[in-house]
Amino acid sequence: MNAFYEHHKDNIRFAYRCFDRILLHAAIQPFQQEQRAVGFFWSYRQIYPVSRQVLRDIATQYHNWVQNRSQKWGVPIQEDPPGRRDDFVERYFRRAQPDQVVAIIKAREPATRLTAIGKDDRWHLEMKRRWVEQYNFYVQDPRWGQMFVRVCPYFPFSARVCLNQHYWLALRLRERGIRFQQCANAFLQCSDPEALQKLADSLTADDLITCAQKWLTRFTPFFTAEERKHAGVQHRLFFAQVEYCDNLIFRRRAAVDTLEQRLLDANRTIGQPNKLTLIFGRRITRHHADKLQTVIEDMNLPNPVIRSHYRKGFLKQYVRDRFLLRTEPATNNIYTDYGIRKAVENLPLLREKLGGIIDRYLEVQQDILETFVDH
């Protein structure tokens, strides 16, 4: 354990670490090359050329399929709501059954799609990023609980899959008869904290892949079973956004409130380049062009956030649910920020890297507290 935990452990009821929000980018790799897409249509569909109309018809078929499924499932297609989507769909999950689609939200968002460029008689295919209407399917997965899958209706059906390990852990704890109290994406009580941490560390890339492939197959009906078997049309998964959180659950609210105030007063210096170099384990040079600072955010809210920015990611620390101090690095690009390739198979390496960042952050914090407050 780090020095921060050792110093405050008498006030801590239990602690655990796990992934929080995991957003996966899903892409069919061969079709990122236009020639491979043309080859697929010729070999498996006997279609040539792949014209603008062919691509338009595929998208129309997908829109029609979603309309049909919506009616069959009794789940209306809804426009993008104001505010946070997670808050909007929460009510639909309250009585959700396993494998149930509880909500469908249609929203205009950027996606990579195959596009015919040029005039109708002289055109070529290119992969382009466009703003298009996409479908967000909110589902209750029997292994992962609440999640969503976003699918672009245009070939080659780029997608996003969003999971949260807290929901996954809640299901594993129930399977083992371990008592716990969950408040959204946090555990405030647990009868066996050691088992909770072991379960959190047991998550594998296969757990992500199995769940994602199951729903991607269901939500991309364009491909036949034969094509999925022989044409290499399965989506490959990459980390698009990752949050990994360290959670210290205190025995008394007064203790965490006092500590929070001390952290807010003392930790502005944690944004210095030498400290961020130590925390994130990557040297900062004069060529560094991204944000590099620590700020206190949401000062008007009950629980302000200490946020340290580094490259494309950041680390934030805040109190939630009255008793819990959370330290959470997050990134939109694990390769740029941590030097780890984005394929989900690198989950163990990513967990180790993020755990090290948290330990170093808390070590630096304890050093700052002892230097500026305790002495």
Residue pairs with C-beta under 8 A, 6 or more apart in sequence:
1 9
2 358
2 359
2 362
2 363
2 366
3 362
3 363
3 366
3 367
4 362
4 363
4 365
4 366
5 12
5 15
5 248
5 362
7 366
7 369
8 248
8 255
8 259
11 250
11 251
11 252
11 255
11 256
11 259
12 248
12 249
12 250
12 251
13 189
13 249
13 250
13 251
13 323
14 190
14 193
14 196
14 249
15 193
15 246
15 247
15 248
15 249
16 187
16 190
16 193
16 196
16 197
16 200
16 247
17 197
17 200
17 244
17 245
17 246
17 247
17 355
17 358
18 165
18 166
18 169
18 200
18 203
18 244
18 245
18 247
19 164
19 165
19 200
19 203
19 242
19 243
19 244
19 245
19 351
20 164
20 165
20 166
20 185
20 243
20 244
20 245
20 328
21 162
21 163
21 164
21 185
21 241
21 242
21 243
21 330
22 162
22 163
22 164
22 165
22 208
22 239
22 241
22 242
22 243
23 160
23 161
23 162
23 239
23 240
23 241
23 242
24 160
24 161
24 162
24 163
24 208
24 212
24 237
24 238
24 239
24 240
24 344
25 158
25 159
25 160
25 237
25 238
25 239
25 240
25 342
26 158
26 159
26 160
26 161
26 212
26 216
26 235
26 236
26 237
26 238
27 112
27 156
27 158
27 159
27 235
27 236
27 238
28 156
28 157
28 232
28 233
28 234
28 235
28 236
29 232
29 236
30 36
30 37
30 40
30 232
30 233
31 37
31 40
31 114
31 155
31 156
31 233
32 112
32 127
32 156
34 114
34 124
34 125
34 126
34 127
37 50
37 114
37 125
37 155
37 156
38 48
38 49
38 50
38 125
40 227
40 231
40 233
41 47
41 48
41 50
41 54
42 48
43 231
44 226
44 227
44 231
47 54
50 114
50 116
50 125
51 116
51 120
51 123
52 116
52 120
52 123
55 114
55 115
55 116
55 154
55 155
58 154
58 155
58 222
59 153
59 154
59 155
61 222
62 151
62 153
62 154
62 157
62 222
63 153
65 221
66 77
66 104
66 135
66 153
67 77
69 101
70 76
70 77
70 104
73 101
75 101
75 102
75 103
75 104
76 104
77 104
77 105
77 106
77 135
78 103
78 104
78 105
78 106
79 105
79 106
79 107
80 105
80 106
80 107
80 108
81 88
81 105
85 105
85 136
88 105
89 102
89 103
89 105
89 138
89 148
92 102
92 103
92 138
93 102
93 138
93 140
93 146
96 102
96 140
96 146
97 140
98 140
98 141
98 142
99 139
99 140
99 141
99 142
100 139
100 140
101 137
101 138
101 139
102 138
102 139
102 140
103 137
103 138
104 135
104 136
104 137
104 138
105 135
105 136
105 138
106 133
106 134
106 135
106 136
107 133
107 134
107 136
108 131
108 132
108 133
108 134
109 131
109 132
109 134
109 150
110 129
110 130
110 131
110 132
111 129
111 130
111 132
111 134
111 152
111 154
111 158
112 127
112 128
112 129
112 130
112 152
112 158
113 127
113 128
113 130
113 132
113 152
113 154
113 155
113 156
113 158
114 125
114 126
114 127
114 154
114 155
114 156
115 125
115 126
115 127
115 128
115 130
116 123
116 124
116 125
117 123
117 124
117 125
117 126
117 128
118 124
130 154
132 152
132 153
132 154
133 153
134 150
134 151
134 152
134 153
135 150
135 151
135 153
135 219
136 148
136 149
136 150
137 148
137 149
137 150
137 151
137 215
137 219
138 146
138 147
138 148
139 147
139 148
139 149
139 215
140 146
141 147
141 211
141 214
141 215
142 171
143 168
143 171
143 207
143 210
143 211
144 163
144 164
144 167
144 168
144 171
144 211
145 164
145 167
145 168
145 170
145 171
146 164
146 167
147 161
147 162
147 163
147 164
147 167
147 211
147 215
148 161
148 162
149 159
149 160
149 161
149 162
149 212
149 215
149 216
149 219
150 159
150 160
150 161
150 162
151 157
151 159
151 216
151 219
151 220
152 158
152 159
155 222
157 220
157 222
157 235
159 216
159 219
159 220
159 235
160 240
161 211
161 212
161 215
161 216
161 237
163 208
163 211
163 212
164 185
165 200
165 203
166 182
166 184
166 185
166 186
166 187
167 185
168 203
168 207
169 187
169 196
169 199
169 200
170 180
170 182
170 187
172 199
173 180
173 190
173 195
173 196
173 199
176 195
178 190
178 191
178 192
178 195
178 196
179 189
179 190
179 191
180 187
180 189
180 190
180 191
180 196
181 187
181 188
181 189
181 190
182 188
183 321
186 247
186 320
186 321
186 324
186 326
187 196
187 247
187 249
188 249
188 321
188 323
188 324
189 249
190 196
201 351
203 347
204 347
204 348
205 344
205 345
205 346
205 347
205 348
208 237
208 344
208 347
209 237
209 344
212 235
212 237
213 234
213 235
216 234
216 235
217 228
220 235
223 231
223 233
227 233
228 234
236 343
237 343
237 344
238 342
238 343
238 344
239 334
239 342
239 343
239 344
239 346
239 350
240 332
240 342
241 330
241 331
241 332
242 330
242 331
242 334
242 350
242 354
243 328
243 329
243 330
244 328
244 329
244 330
244 350
244 351
244 354
244 355
244 358
245 326
245 327
245 328
246 326
246 327
246 328
246 358
246 362
247 324
247 325
247 326
248 324
248 325
248 326
248 327
249 323
249 324
250 256
250 259
250 323
250 324
250 325
251 323
252 323
253 322
253 323
256 319
256 322
256 323
256 324
256 325
257 319
259 325
260 303
260 319
260 325
262 369
262 373
263 306
263 317
263 365
263 369
264 296
264 304
264 306
265 373
266 368
266 369
266 372
266 373
267 294
267 306
267 365
267 368
268 294
268 296
269 275
269 294
269 368
270 276
270 279
270 294
270 306
270 308
270 361
270 364
270 365
270 368
271 292
271 293
271 294
271 295
271 308
271 309
273 284
273 292
275 364
276 284
276 292
276 308
276 310
277 283
277 284
278 360
278 364
279 308
279 310
279 315
279 357
279 360
279 361
279 364
280 310
280 311
280 337
280 338
280 357
280 360
281 353
281 356
281 357
281 360
282 311
282 337
282 338
282 339
284 292
288 311
290 309
290 310
290 311
290 312
291 309
291 310
292 309
292 310
293 308
293 309
294 306
294 307
294 308
294 309
295 306
295 307
295 309
296 304
296 305
296 306
296 307
297 304
297 305
297 307
298 304
298 305
303 318
303 319
303 320
304 318
305 316
305 317
305 318
306 316
306 317
306 318
307 314
307 315
307 316
307 317
308 314
308 315
308 316
308 361
310 337
311 333
311 336
311 337
312 331
312 332
312 333
312 336
312 337
313 329
313 330
313 331
313 332
313 333
313 337
314 329
314 330
314 331
315 327
315 328
315 329
315 330
315 357
315 358
315 361
316 327
316 328
316 330
317 325
317 326
317 327
317 328
317 361
318 325
318 326
319 325
319 326
320 326
327 358
327 361
327 362
329 354
329 357
329 358
329 361
331 337
331 338
333 342
334 340
334 341
334 342
334 346
334 350
335 341
335 342
338 350
338 353
338 354
340 346
340 349
340 350
340 353
